[in-house]
């Protein structure tokens, strides 16, 4: 069965082709069967392959399908590489992806572009599977660009609204910055190491580059540029909140199972390069810490239900970067998996709320919905508990591992740990702010609305609730990939410090309760000062990052465009044309038709040529 690994991206790719070539002419039931069924088949094959791979006890498995290109010694192929890391990724992508596709069959039923939606989603999953199963960086980059293309198509799915088109272009352009950095990194790696096969490249780097080598630093920095673009980390995080312009299942797929996890996977897959550049690896940790804190502050100020979840994704990916930066690779991948469970649950539950309330997004126009929307309420409650790392939930186990690893790190480890704990405090506040405002208190509107959740929508939510609670008990087989023991390794941290890590998120939930449930503390009093209002405005804007980029990049570009409105380059070539025409007219004047003039011209020319020959 391991030889059938090529079927994993093939099934969704065939689904994409079937839906595209039929041009939307198929009945919606057939479209749903093709769209969701192709991902279901991939998950079934992935589960069988995973079972056999684990039973065999192999460290890795390689399957070459065909050679893509062959230029001299450079022969990248469509070759798939399976180890513990890619096994976890393929199960998350196909498993969570299938649940999201199944949910979409009900959520998107009334959309006239039903077939187009599923074709994009299938291509998205196929590209992501190509990315995580690639054994060489060329094939990985093909999948990398594939998910970038699909994100543009899906974010701008409802393209009739210009704002959606703007959000899609913003995501595409912003991530292209990181992709360019990554492409340059691939050129550097091939030029210096002579291969882009991932395993061969990592072995060659270890053999040829010393720790702290300038080439190792340059290569890891360039790859980091690609990672922060795809995973929406500082300074390229601004595209992700605007990506909420697409339908909710798309948001779930981007945030939980595919695109934003690509950067985390890239760093984990090439971790040897980052270990050869310790300063860059530490930079990964700092980027993660600053991003998770910035996103946490911003999430507390938002009122759009999906944007709150979007900023929480940016924050949770920040935790994964923090783990990668302190060398806790297993913990980061573990958190990637558990985050996929509870974040998919939260986004799909948000979709149920939005659909049930006639596409309402403002949480302050909801309220008291726990009885009207019982499935969504249970989903939000469990998902928020996992997001806030409540003891016993999946998010608790994975986030706990990252923070413990940070605390045990020498040097700046204590500062990183303190920052991570503070971020967990804010996570408790904004996650349960969402629960209390939407599902408790007085209903602001939509008094008679009932929950829209058939089997195709409720079923995935129930399964994701189970995974969000018990997913932390799963042991992921990545010890052989990173060579430093199992993910649930023992930590030598005092009970007091461990107690702080447990208590702080609970304290955040308590603060949220006092402000938004019991009303013992007043938001109005807190916002009375001008400083509080200014901070709120600043955080609400995402720390002014969009405005900063507008000033640094967009406005200068627009200024140059206005200056060059007449196109100075064209003016240069127009001048050449005019000079050519003038020269032509001057030469044409010599064509008189008089034989004596021609004879004189020939004689004069002959004299000049002979004179030059004599003199030179």
N, C-alpha and C positions, 0 to 999 in steps of 0.2 A: 504493500500500500504506500510505502514512502515514495515510490517512483511516481505516484499520482499527484505529487505536490504541485505540479504545473496546473492542475485543475482548479486550484484555489482562485487565482486571478482570472482564469479562463471562463468560469461560469458567469460571474458578473459582467465580464467583457462581452460574452455572447448575449446576455440579457440586454446590455446597452445597444448592441448592433441590431437585435431583433426589434426593439422599440423604436430606434431611429429610422430603420429602413421601412417600417410599416407606417411611418408618418402620422401616428396618432389615430389610425383607422381601426385599431382593435378595440373591442368592448373593454370597459374598465375592469371587469372581473378578470379577464385574460391578462390585462396589463399588470394587475396586482399579483397574479400568480407568477408571471415572468419576473417582475421586479423584486418581489419579496422571496419568491421561490429560488431564484438564482443565488441569492445570498444564503438562504437556508441550506442549499446543496453544498455551498462552500463551507459552511459551518460543520455540516455533517462529515465531509471529507477531512476537515481540519481536526475534528474530534477523533476520528479513526486514526489519522496520522499521528496525533499527539499520543494516543494510547499505545500505539506500536513503538513509537520512538522512545517513550519512557520505559516500556517493557524491555526493549533491547538494551537499554543502558548505554547507548552510544553518546559520545560527546557532541558529534555533529553529523550531518548528512548533506551531501551535495548532489544535485541533479542538474546536469547540463541538457537543455532542450535543443538549442542550436546556437551556433556561433553567429553573433550579430554582425560583426565586421572584423576584418583582419587586415591590418596595415603594419607590415614588418613584424615586430615582436608584440605589437599591441593587438590583442584578439579578445575583446570583451564579448561575452555571450549572454543569451537569456538563460542564466544559470541561477538556480535557487539554492540557498544555504539555510539549513535548519539546525538551530541549536536551542538552548533553553530560552534565550532572549527572543528570538524570532518566533518560537513556539507560543510564548505568552502573548506576543503582539498579534499573531494571526488569530488566536482564539478570542482575544478582546475585539478585534476588528470585525470578524465574522459573526461572533455571538451577539455583541451589542448592536452591531450593524443590522443583523437580522431582526432583532426586536424593534429597532427604530423603523425599519422598512415595514414590518407588520403593523406597527402603530400608524404609519403614514397611509396605509391602505384605507383606514377609516378617516383620518384627519383631513386628507386631501381629496376626499371623494367628490366634493362639489366643485372642485377646480377644473376649469375647461382644459387646462394643460396637464392633465393627469399623466399621460404617457411621457411627455417631455420631462416631467419631474422625476419619474422613476428611471428614465434613461440617464439623466445626470447623476442620480444617486448611485446607480450601478457602476458607472464609470469612475465615480469617486472611490468606491470601495475597491474596485479593480486596481486603481492607481496606488492606493495605500498598501494593498497587499504586495504589489510589485516592489514598492519601496522597502518594506520590512523583510522581504524574503530574498532580496538581491544579494548576490555574493560579490558583486563589484560595484564600484561607485558610479559607473556610467549608467547601469540599469537602475541603481538607486536614484540617480538624478532624473531619470526618465519618469519614475513614479513621483518624485518630488515635484517636478513641473506639472505632472498630471493632476495632482491634488490642488495645485495652485490654479490651474485652468478651471477645474470643477468648482472651486470655491467662488471664482468670479461668476460662473454661470448660475450657481445656486443662490448666492447672496443677491444677485440681481434678477432672480427668477421672475418676480413681478415687475418687469422692466417698464411697464406703463407709467409707473410713478418715478419721476426723475430722481427723487431722493434715493431710491433703491439702486438705480444705475450709478449714482455717485458713490454709494457705499461699496458697490462691487468694484468700481475703478480704484477706490482708495485701498481696498484690500489687495488688489492685484498689483498696484504700483508699489505699495509699501513692502510687500513680500518680495517683489522683484529686487529691491535693494539688497535684502539678505541673500537672495538667490545668486545675484551677481558676485557677492563676496564668496559664496560657496563655490561657484564655478571657477573663480580665480584660485581658490584653495586646491581644487582638483588639478588644475594645470600645474601648480607648484609641486604637488605630491607626485604627479607623473614625471615631471621634469627631473626631480631629485631622486626618486626611488624606482622609477622605471616600470611601475605597475599601478593599476587601480583596483586589482583584486584586493578586497578588504583585508583578508587574513594575511596574504603575502605582504601587503603594504605595511601592516602593523608590525610584522616580524622584521621587515627591512628597516623600519624606523627605529625599532629597539636596537638593532645591530649597528646602525650607521650614525645615529644621533645621540649625543650625550644629553643628560638631563639639563634643561635650561638652554639648549641649543637655539640659536636664532631662527633656524629653519623650523624647528618644532614649534617655537612660539608663533611664528608667522602662519604656519599651516593651521594650528589650533585656533588662532584668532580669526582666520578667514572662515573656518568651519563654524565657529561660534557665531559669526555674523549671519550665516544661513540659519542657524538654530534659533536665534532670537527673533528673526523675521517670521518663521513658520509658527513658533510657539508663543508669539505675541509677548515678548519680554522687552524690558527697557533696552534700547530706546525705540523699538519698533512695535510697541504694543497698541498703538492708537487705532489700528484697523479692526480689532476684534469686537469692541462694543458696537461699532457701526454695522458689523456683520449680522446683527439682529434683524436687519431689514428683510432677510429671507424668511420663508416659512419655518415654524418652530421645529419640525423634525430635522430640518437642515442644521439649525443651531445645535440640536442635540448631537448630530453626527459629527459636526466640526469640533465641538467642544469636548465630546466624551470619547469618541473612538478613532478619530482620524487625524485631521490636519494639525491641531495644536500639539498633539503628542509626537509629531514627527521630529521636532527639534530635540526633545528629550531622548528619543530613540537614537538620533544621530550621535549625540555626545556619548551616550552609553555604548553604542556600537564601536566608536573610535576612541574609547576612554584611554587607550594606551598613548595616543598622541597627547592628550591632556595631562597625563601623568609625566610625560617628558617635558611639559611646560607648566611647572607647579604654579607659577604666578597667574597664568591664564586659567588654570583650574580654580584657583582661589577667586579670580574675577567672576567665574560662573556662579560661585556661591554668593558673592556680593550682589551681582545682578539679580539673582533670585530673591535675595532678602529685600532689597530696595523695591523691587517690583511688587512683591507680595504685600508690603506695607502700603505702598502707594495705592494699589488696587483695593486693599481693605478699607482705607479711608474713603475712597471714592464710592465704593459699594454702599456705605452707610448713608450717602446723600441722595442716591438715585430713587426714583419713584416708578420707573418702568420695570415691570416684573422680569422681563428678559434681560435688560441691561444690568440689573442687580446680579443675576446669575452669570452674565458675561464677565463682569469684573471679578466675581468669585472664581471663575475659571482662570483668569489671569493670575490671581493670587495663588491658587492651588498649583498651577504650573510653576510659579515662583518657588514653592516648597520643593518641587521636584528638582529644579535647578540648584537650590540650596543643598539638597542631598547629593547631587552629582558633584558639586563643588567641594564637598567635604569628603568625597570618596565613598559615600554610602550608595553605590550604584544599585544594589539589590533593593534597598529601601525605596529609592526613587521609582524603580520599575514597579515595585509593589504598590506604591501610592498611585502610580499611573493606572494600574488595574482597578484599585478600589475607587478611585476618582471616576473612572469610566462608569462604574455601577451607579454611584449616587448622583453624579451629574447628569447622566442620561435620565435617571428617574426624575430629577428636579425639572429638567427642561420639558420632558414629555408631560409631566404633571402640570407645568405652566401652560403647555399647549391645551390641555383639557380645560383649564380655567379660562383661558383666552377664548376658546371656541364656545364654551358654555355661556360666557358673558358677552357674546356678540363682538368678539375681537377687542375687548377692553384690555388695556395694558397698564393703566395707572393703578397702583395698589391702593391709593387713597380714595379711589372710587369703587372699591370693593367692600370688604368688611363682612363679618358674620357668615362666611360661606361654608363653615365646616359641616353643617347639616344638609345644605343644598348640594355640596360637592364632596361626598364622603370619601370616594376613591382618591380624588386629588388631595384632600386633606391628609389622609393617611400617608400618601406618597410624599407630600411636602414635609410632614412631621418626621418620618423616618429618614428621608433624604437630608433634611436640615440637621438632624442629630448626627448623621454620619459626616456631613460637611463640617460641623462644629467639633468633631472628634469626641463625641460623647462616649464614655467608657463602654466597651462591649460591641460597638458598631465597627464596621470595616474601616472607616476613616480614622478611628482611634488608633488601631494597630499600626497602620502605615505611617501616619504622621508622627506617631510616637517614636518609631524607628529612626526617622529623619532627625528629629530633635535630639534624641539620645546620641546619635552619631556626631552631630554638631557640637554637643556639650563635651564629648570626649576628644574632640580635635584639639591639638596643641595650638598655641598662638591665639588667633582671633576667635576660637571656637566658642568661648563664653559669650562674646558679643553677638555672634551669629545665633546662638541659642536664645539669648534674651530677645533679639529681634523676632525670631520665629515664634516665641511664646506670646509676645505682644500681638503678632499677627493672628494667633489663635484666639486671643481675647476679642479682637475686632470681628473675627469670623463668627464667634458666638453671638455678637450683637446684631450684625446685619442679616445673618441667616434666620434668626428667630424674630427679628423685626418684620421680616417678610411673612412668617407664619402668623404672628399676632395680628398684624394689620389686615391681612387678607381673610383670615378664617375666624377671627374673634371680633368682639366689639359689635357695634351696630352696622347693619347693612346700609351702605350709602346709595345703592341703586340695584337694579336687576333683582327685585324682590321675589319674583315668581319663576326665575330661571331654574332649570334642572340640569343635572350633569349630562353632558354629551360624551358617553363613553361606552361604546359597544365592546364586543369581545376582542376585536382586533386592537382596540386601544387600552382596554382594562387589563387584558392578559399580560402584555409586556410590562405594565406598571407593577402588577403583582409579583412577577418574576424578579424585577429589578429591586423591589422592596426586600425580597428574600436575600438577594445578593448583597444589598447594602447593609443588611444586618449581619449576615454570616460570612461575607466575602473575606473578612479579615482572617478567617481560619484556614484559608487556602495557602498552601506552601508552593511558591513558584520555583521552578527548577533552573535557577540562574547561577548557582554556585560555581559551576564549571566555567561559565563565561567570564566571571570577574575574579575567580580564584581567591575568594576570601571568606569562604564559609557560607552557611545558609542565611537567608534573610532574617530569620528569627534568632539571630545570634545573641549570646549573653552580653549584657552591658554592665559595666561597673560604675553605677551611678547611685548616689545615696537615695534612700527612700524619701527624704525631704525634697530633693530636687525633682524626683519623679512625681511626688505629690503636687508640686507646683504646676507641673505640666498637665496634670489631670484637673486641678482646681481652676486654673485660669480660664479655659473655655467655658466652664460651668459658671464662673463669675460673669463672663460676657453675656451668657444666656440670662442670668439674673438681672443684669443691668437693663437688658432689652425688655425683660418682663416689667421692671419698675417704670420704664418710660412708655411702653406701648400697650401693656395689658392692665396693670393695676392703676396706672396713672399716678403713682406715688411721687414720681418725678415728672416735671413738666418740660416738654420740648419748647414750648413758647417762652418760658423763663430762660432756658438755656440759650435760645436764639435772640434774646433781647439785646445783647450787646452788639455793637458795630463790628467788633473783632470776630465774634462768632459768625455773624452774617458774611463777613469777608472770607473767612475760612471755609464756610459752607459753599460759597460761590466758587472758590478756588478748587476745592475738592470735587465739586459737582462737574466742573469742566475737565476733570481728568488731570488736574494739576497744570492746566494751561498748556499741555503738550501740543494740542492741535494749533493753538494760537502761535506757539513758539515756532512750529514748523512752517506756519503761514508766513511768519516774518522772515525766517532764515532762508527758506527755499522757494515757496510759492510766489511771494511778492517780488523778489529779485527776478525770477523767471518771467513773470508777467511784465515787469519793467523792461527787461531786455526784449521781450516780444513787441512791446509798444515802440521801443526805440528802433527796432528792426522791422517795423511794419512795412516799410518800403523794400525790405530785403536787400541789404547791402551786398550780399554775394551775387544776387542777380544783376545788380548795378555794374559790378566788375565785368561780368560776361557781356552785358549790353554794351559796355565801352569797347570791348574787343570786337564786337560785331560792327560798331560804328567805325572803328579804325580800319577794319577789313573793307568796309564799303567805300571809305574815302580812298584807300589805296587802290581799290578796283577802278574807281573813277579816274584817278590819276593815270593808271596804266592804260585805261581805255582811251584817254586823250591822245596817246601815241599812235593809235590805230587810225591814220589819216587816209589810207588807200592810195597814197602817192609813192610811186616806185623810187623816186629820187630820195625821199625821206628814209625808206627802208634800207637802201644801199648805203646811205650815210651812217645810219645806225649800226649796220653790220661792220662797216669799216672802223667806226669809233670803238666798237666793242672789241674788235680784233686788236686794235692798237693798245687798248687798256690791258688785255690779256697778255700780249707779248711783252709789254713794259713790266708787268708784274713778274713774268717769268725771268726776265733779265735781272731785275733788281733783287729778287729773292733767290 
